[in-house]
Amino acid sequence: MSGQSNLTPVIAVPEADPRLYNHDLAPVAPAGRNWGTFSIFAMWMSDVHSVGGYTFAASLFFLGLTGWEVLLAMTVGIIAVYFLMNLIGRPSLKYGTPFPVVARMSFGVMGANLAACIRGIVGIVWYGVQTYFASKAVQVLVLTFYPGAEAWTHSSFVGLSALGWACFLFMWLFQLLIFLNGMETIRRFIDFCGPAVYVVMFALAIWILTQTGVSSLSLQLGPPVDGSALGHMASAAMLIVAYFAALLLNFGDFSRFAKDGRAMKVGNFLGLPVNFIVFAIVTVIVTAGTVKVFGQAIMDPVAIVERIGNPLVVAFGSITFIVATMGINIVANFVSPAYDISNLYPEKIDFRLGGLITSILSVMVCPWIFVSSPQAITIFVSIFGAALGPMFGIMVSDYYVVKRQQVVLNDLYTMSPKGSLHFENGWNPRALLALAASGAISIGLALAGAYGLIASVGDWGWLIGAALGALFYTALMRGRTMPAPSGAAA
């Protein structure tokens, strides 16, 4: 039942503890590393080109910035993401291990379960959110070609109409059938998803420009900013980093399949700064242009396509956005929770079963609640960024500063007290203390910002959490001697 066992060669780890090892968590062998530059690039296109990504980017206008200011802030933010992503991807590239196994380096072989749970919960919620965004495109399709279904929109159960539930569950099942085929099918699917949505987004941008010209880029869609626009632009840039906070932990789930370091770095460069800036330009043009064309700012690209009114345009646009949103759900919100849940009980839970559990839980969290308004989206992003930032800081400082990029590979899969990652019964109390202290501060600031108790600082939750996590962990680990790496470290 393994998601990779028939497709991906792995390195057998002698005397690996079954509580820590299965085929999906094992190091990928060189023969299984077949993700080239284009596959990494396409993965990022799938991550960026989604209804959720567009809606989040458009919501930055409501910080009170003009189109040009939003574009500049997004550019600065994504350049920072590029450098941070290369840092977190290198351990998995070197050892061929997924995020929950890399987390064992700093949190201990059992303590990594806590880190995996936190990352998994965020992934499950986002998985549901993106499924909900895709289901809205399905609903537009249904109403376009079967107007009588409008009668099913009047009832409501837990926040969704009968038609909304039908479309949501359809997307839920459709994605699941694709995802459970394993990582190679996922790679091929995302190679298609990312480029596909550019067709519709470029068409929308060109259509908007023919209606408005470039003057709409100077529009300010939100309320005027209080104080310096530069400060709000900096906050917007940090929200971009927070938006990628989940993948800033589990990018290793994909970099482990990269052919080499060059494929990872070039793929990241094309997929993050280059691709994201192009997508940002399109987003700013379309969002700002909707004010002149429709009389209001429309953040949902599916709603824009629907307003054009041509059934063929609606069908083509909706299907494209559905495919694109499935792409991001694979990259950011399905693979990681599947590995994270598998890591909790490797003997019984493999990649496919972990994915099934992810899908079921994503329905139970009622994800539409988290994205009910532009303000809700930015608050959601800032809070989960603040929660994940400390883990990034701890893991990066551990690998580069404490362990100096040297880890005994076999120790990632052993419960022996002699293992360098056993710490105290498999838990590293110093990492847990650093996580608790830095997380309390960063999440507290994010919540304070969300409720208006402080200004702007809440948007910096990810950076504050990551910096404090790194400082606290490095200080707590000072003086602790680490075993010298053996031949198994390579």
C-alpha positions in Angstrom: 0.0 0.0 0.0 3.0 2.3 0.0 2.9 5.5 -2.0 6.4 4.9 -3.3 7.4 1.3 -2.8 6.9 0.3 -6.5 8.4 3.5 -7.9 11.2 5.0 -5.8 14.4 3.2 -5.0 15.5 3.8 -1.4 18.5 3.2 0.7 18.1 0.3 3.2 19.1 1.4 6.7 20.6 -1.6 8.7 18.9 -2.3 12.0 16.4 0.6 11.5 13.8 0.7 14.3 10.3 -0.1 12.9 8.9 2.7 15.0 11.0 5.1 12.9 11.2 3.6 9.5 9.1 2.5 6.6 9.7 2.7 2.8 8.2 6.2 2.5 10.4 7.6 5.2 13.6 5.9 4.1 16.3 7.9 2.3 15.8 8.1 -1.4 18.6 6.3 -3.4 20.5 8.1 -6.1 18.5 6.1 -8.7 15.3 7.6 -7.4 16.4 11.2 -7.6 14.8 12.1 -11.0 13.4 15.6 -10.3 15.3 18.0 -12.6 15.1 21.8 -12.9 11.8 21.7 -14.7 10.1 19.5 -12.1 11.2 21.8 -9.3 10.1 24.8 -11.4 6.7 23.2 -12.2 6.2 22.4 -8.5 6.5 26.1 -7.6 4.2 27.1 -10.4 1.7 24.7 -9.0 2.2 26.2 -5.6 1.8 29.8 -6.7 -0.8 29.5 -9.4 -3.9 28.8 -7.5 -7.1 30.5 -6.6 -6.0 30.6 -3.0 -2.6 32.2 -3.9 -4.3 34.7 -6.1 -6.9 35.6 -3.4 -4.1 36.0 -0.8 -2.1 38.2 -3.1 -5.1 40.3 -3.9 -5.9 40.7 -0.2 -2.7 42.7 0.2 -4.4 45.6 -1.5 -6.5 45.9 1.7 -3.5 46.9 3.6 -4.0 50.3 2.0 -1.3 50.1 -0.7 -1.4 51.0 -4.3 -0.8 48.4 -7.1 2.8 49.4 -7.5 3.5 49.2 -3.8 1.9 45.7 -3.5 4.0 44.6 -6.5 7.3 45.8 -4.9 6.4 44.3 -1.5 5.7 40.9 -3.2 9.0 41.1 -5.0 11.0 41.7 -1.9 9.2 39.0 0.0 9.7 36.3 -2.6 13.4 37.0 -3.0 13.7 36.3 0.8 11.7 33.1 0.4 14.1 31.9 -2.4 17.2 32.1 -0.1 15.4 30.6 2.9 14.0 27.7 0.7 17.5 26.8 -0.4 18.6 26.6 3.2 15.9 24.3 4.4 16.1 22.1 1.2 19.8 21.2 1.6 19.6 18.6 4.4 17.0 16.6 2.5 18.9 16.9 -0.7 22.0 15.6 1.0 20.4 12.7 2.9 17.3 11.9 0.8 15.0 12.2 3.8 11.6 13.9 4.1 10.7 16.7 6.6 9.6 14.6 9.6 12.9 12.7 9.4 15.0 15.9 9.1 13.1 17.2 12.1 14.7 14.3 14.1 18.1 16.0 13.8 17.1 18.9 16.1 14.0 17.6 18.0 15.1 14.0 18.5 13.9 10.8 16.9 10.6 10.9 18.9 10.4 14.7 19.5 10.1 15.1 15.7 6.6 13.8 16.1 5.6 17.1 17.8 7.1 19.2 15.0 5.4 16.9 12.4 2.0 17.3 14.1 2.2 21.1 14.1 3.2 21.2 10.5 0.6 18.5 9.6 -2.3 20.5 11.3 -1.4 23.6 9.2 -1.3 21.4 6.1 -4.6 19.8 6.8 -6.3 23.2 7.2 -4.8 24.6 4.1 -5.7 21.4 2.2 -9.3 22.1 3.1 -9.1 25.7 2.2 -7.7 25.1 -1.3 -10.2 22.3 -1.8 -12.9 24.9 -0.9 -11.5 27.4 -3.4 -11.5 24.8 -6.1 -15.1 23.7 -5.3 -16.2 27.3 -5.9 -15.0 27.0 -9.5 -17.0 23.7 -9.7 -20.1 25.5 -8.5 -19.7 28.2 -11.1 -19.5 25.5 -13.8 -22.6 23.8 -12.5 -24.6 27.1 -12.3 -23.4 28.1 -15.8 -24.6 25.0 -17.5 -27.4 24.0 -15.2 -29.0 27.2 -13.9 -31.8 25.2 -12.1 -29.1 24.2 -9.5 -29.4 27.7 -8.1 -32.3 26.3 -5.9 -29.7 24.2 -4.1 -27.9 27.3 -2.9 -30.6 28.5 -0.5 -30.1 26.0 2.2 -27.2 26.0 4.6 -25.4 23.4 6.7 -22.3 24.3 8.8 -21.7 27.3 6.5 -22.2 25.7 3.1 -25.3 25.3 0.9 -26.3 21.9 -0.5 -24.7 22.7 -3.8 -21.6 24.0 -2.0 -21.3 20.7 -0.1 -21.8 18.7 -3.3 -19.1 20.6 -5.1 -16.7 20.5 -2.2 -17.1 16.7 -1.7 -16.7 16.2 -5.5 -13.4 18.1 -5.4 -12.3 16.2 -2.3 -12.9 12.8 -3.9 -11.4 13.8 -7.3 -8.2 15.0 -5.7 -7.9 11.9 -3.5 -8.1 9.5 -6.4 -5.1 11.3 -8.1 -3.1 11.8 -5.0 -3.2 8.2 -3.8 -1.3 7.0 -6.8 2.0 8.1 -5.3 4.8 10.6 -5.7 5.7 9.8 -9.4 2.1 10.4 -10.5 2.2 13.6 -8.4 5.3 14.8 -10.1 3.8 14.3 -13.6 0.6 16.0 -12.6 2.2 19.1 -11.2 4.4 19.3 -14.3 1.1 20.1 -16.1 -0.7 22.1 -13.5 1.6 25.1 -13.2 1.9 26.1 -16.8 -1.9 25.5 -17.5 -3.1 28.4 -15.3 -0.9 30.9 -17.0 -3.0 30.6 -20.1 -6.1 31.9 -18.3 -4.2 34.5 -16.1 -2.5 36.1 -19.1 -5.7 36.2 -21.0 -7.4 37.9 -18.0 -4.6 40.4 -17.7 -4.7 41.3 -21.4 -8.5 41.6 -21.3 -8.3 43.9 -18.3 -5.6 46.1 -19.9 -7.6 46.5 -23.0 -10.4 47.8 -20.8 -8.4 50.0 -18.4 -4.8 50.5 -19.5 -2.1 50.7 -16.9 -3.6 53.6 -14.9 -5.4 51.2 -12.6 -2.1 50.2 -11.1 -2.1 53.5 -9.1 -5.4 52.7 -7.5 -5.6 52.2 -3.7 -8.3 49.6 -3.0 -8.1 49.5 0.8 -8.4 52.3 3.3 -5.6 54.9 3.4 -2.6 53.7 5.4 -1.9 55.2 8.8 1.7 56.3 8.9 4.5 55.4 6.5 3.5 53.4 3.4 7.0 51.8 3.6 6.1 50.1 6.9 3.0 48.6 5.4 5.0 47.4 2.4 7.4 45.7 4.7 4.5 44.0 6.5 3.2 42.9 3.1 6.6 41.4 2.2 6.6 39.5 5.5 3.1 38.2 4.8 4.5 36.8 1.6 7.2 34.9 3.6 4.5 33.8 6.1 2.4 32.5 3.2 5.2 30.1 2.3 5.9 29.2 6.0 4.5 25.7 5.6 6.8 24.9 2.6 9.7 26.6 4.4 9.5 23.5 6.6 8.7 20.7 4.3 10.4 21.7 1.1 12.6 18.7 1.9 9.8 16.4 1.0 10.5 17.5 -2.6 14.2 18.4 -2.6 15.0 14.8 -1.6 14.0 13.8 -5.1 16.2 16.5 -6.9 18.9 15.2 -9.2 21.5 17.5 -7.6 22.0 20.9 -5.9 22.0 22.8 -9.2 18.6 21.4 -10.2 17.2 22.5 -6.8 18.7 26.0 -6.9 17.9 26.8 -10.5 14.4 25.3 -10.2 13.9 27.4 -7.1 15.1 30.5 -8.8 12.9 30.1 -11.8 9.9 29.0 -9.7 10.1 31.6 -6.9 11.5 35.0 -7.8 11.0 34.8 -11.6 7.7 32.9 -11.7 6.2 34.6 -8.6 7.0 38.1 -9.9 5.3 37.4 -13.2 2.3 36.0 -11.3 2.4 39.1 -9.0 2.3 41.4 -12.0 -0.7 39.6 -13.4 -2.5 39.6 -10.0 -2.0 43.3 -9.5 -3.2 44.1 -13.0 -6.3 42.0 -12.8 -7.3 42.9 -9.2 -6.8 46.7 -9.7 -8.5 46.5 -13.1 -11.7 45.0 -11.7 -12.4 48.2 -9.9 -12.8 50.1 -13.2 -14.4 47.3 -15.1 -16.9 46.0 -12.6 -17.0 48.9 -10.1 -15.5 46.9 -7.2 -12.3 45.0 -6.3 -12.8 41.3 -7.0 -10.3 39.0 -5.4 -11.6 35.7 -6.7 -10.4 35.0 -10.3 -13.2 32.5 -10.7 -15.8 35.3 -9.9 -14.1 37.5 -12.6 -14.4 34.7 -15.2 -18.0 34.2 -14.2 -18.8 37.9 -14.7 -17.5 37.9 -18.2 -20.5 35.8 -18.9 -19.4 33.7 -21.9 -20.1 30.0 -21.1 -17.0 28.8 -23.0 -14.8 31.3 -21.1 -16.4 30.3 -17.8 -15.9 26.6 -18.6 -12.3 26.9 -19.7 -11.3 29.3 -16.9 -13.0 27.3 -14.1 -11.5 24.0 -15.2 -8.1 25.6 -15.4 -8.4 27.0 -11.9 -9.6 23.7 -10.6 -6.5 22.0 -12.0 -4.2 24.7 -10.7 -5.6 24.5 -7.2 -5.2 20.8 -7.2 -1.6 21.4 -8.0 -1.0 23.5 -4.9 -2.9 21.0 -2.7 -0.4 18.4 -3.8 2.7 20.5 -3.2 1.9 22.3 0.0 -1.0 20.6 1.7 -1.1 16.8 0.9 2.4 15.4 0.7 3.6 16.9 3.9 0.7 15.8 6.2 0.8 12.4 4.6 4.5 12.0 5.6 3.9 13.7 9.0 1.0 11.3 9.9 3.1 8.3 8.6 5.9 9.4 10.9 3.6 9.1 13.9 3.2 5.3 13.4 5.5 4.1 10.5 4.7 0.4 11.2 1.0 0.8 10.4 0.7 4.1 8.5 2.3 4.6 5.1 2.2 7.5 2.7 -1.2 6.6 1.1 -2.9 5.9 4.4 -1.5 9.2 5.8 -2.9 11.0 2.8 -6.3 9.4 3.3 -6.4 10.6 6.9 -5.3 14.1 5.8 -8.2 14.2 3.4 -10.8 13.2 6.0 -9.5 15.7 8.6 -9.5 18.5 6.0 -13.3 18.2 5.8 -13.8 18.1 9.5 -12.1 21.5 10.1 -14.7 23.4 8.0 -12.0 25.3 6.1 -14.2 28.0 4.6 -14.3 29.6 8.0 -10.7 30.6 7.8 -11.1 32.6 4.5 -14.4 34.2 5.0 -13.0 37.8 4.2 -9.8 39.5 3.0 -9.0 40.3 6.6 -9.6 36.7 7.7 -7.1 35.5 5.1 -4.3 37.8 6.1 -4.9 37.1 9.8 -4.9 33.3 9.1 -1.6 33.6 7.2 0.1 35.7 9.8 -0.9 33.4 12.7 0.1 30.1 11.1 3.3 31.8 9.9 4.1 32.8 13.5 3.5 29.2 14.6 5.8 27.7 12.0 8.6 30.3 12.1 10.2 29.0 15.3 10.6 25.5 13.9 12.3 26.8 10.8 14.8 28.8 13.0 15.5 25.8 15.2 16.0 23.3 12.3 18.2 25.7 10.3 20.4 26.7 13.3 20.8 23.1 14.3 21.9 21.9 10.9 24.2 24.7 10.0 25.5 26.0 13.3 25.2 23.2 15.9 25.8 20.2 13.6 27.7 22.0 10.9 25.9 20.0 8.2 27.1 16.6 9.5 24.6 14.0 10.6 24.9 10.3 11.2 22.3 8.9 8.8 21.7 5.7 10.7 21.0 7.6 13.8 17.9 9.1 12.2 16.3 5.7 12.4 17.5 4.2 15.7 16.1 4.3 19.2 19.4 3.2 20.7 20.6 5.4 23.6 24.0 5.4 21.9 22.5 7.3 18.9 23.5 10.9 18.5 19.8 11.9 18.1 18.4 10.0 21.0 18.9 12.9 23.5 16.6 12.0 26.4 14.4 9.1 25.5 14.2 10.3 22.0 13.3 13.9 22.9 15.5 17.0 22.8 14.3 19.1 25.7 16.4 22.1 24.6 14.6 22.2 21.3 11.2 21.9 22.9 12.1 24.7 25.3 13.3 26.9 22.4 10.1 26.1 20.5 7.8 26.9 23.4 9.5 30.2 24.3 9.8 31.6 20.7 6.4 30.3 19.7 4.7 32.0 22.6 6.2 35.3 21.7 5.6 35.1 17.9 2.1 33.8 18.2 1.3 36.3 20.9 2.4 39.2 18.7 0.4 37.8 15.7 -2.7 37.6 17.8 -2.2 41.0 19.2 -1.9 42.4 15.7 -5.0 40.5 14.6 -7.1 42.1 17.3 -5.6 45.6 16.7 -3.8 45.8 20.0 -0.5 46.5 18.1 0.1 47.7 14.6 2.1 45.9 11.9 4.3 43.8 14.2 1.8 40.9 14.0 2.7 40.5 10.4 6.3 39.9 11.3 5.4 36.9 13.4 7.2 34.4 11.2 10.5 36.4 11.2 10.4 37.1 14.9 9.6 33.4 15.6 12.3 32.1 13.3 14.9 34.5 14.7 14.1 33.8 18.3 13.9 30.0 17.7 17.4 30.1 16.2 18.8 32.2 19.0 17.2 30.3 21.9 18.2 26.9 20.4 21.8 27.8 19.6 22.2 29.3 23.1 20.7 26.2 24.8 22.8 23.8 22.8 26.0 25.6 23.5 28.5 23.3 25.2 26.7 20.1 24.3 29.1 17.8 22.6 27.8 16.0 19.5 29.2 12.6 18.4 31.6 12.8 15.5 30.0 11.7 12.2 30.8 8.2 11.0 31.0 6.8 7.5 27.2 6.6 7.6 26.8 10.3 7.5 27.3 10.6 3.7 
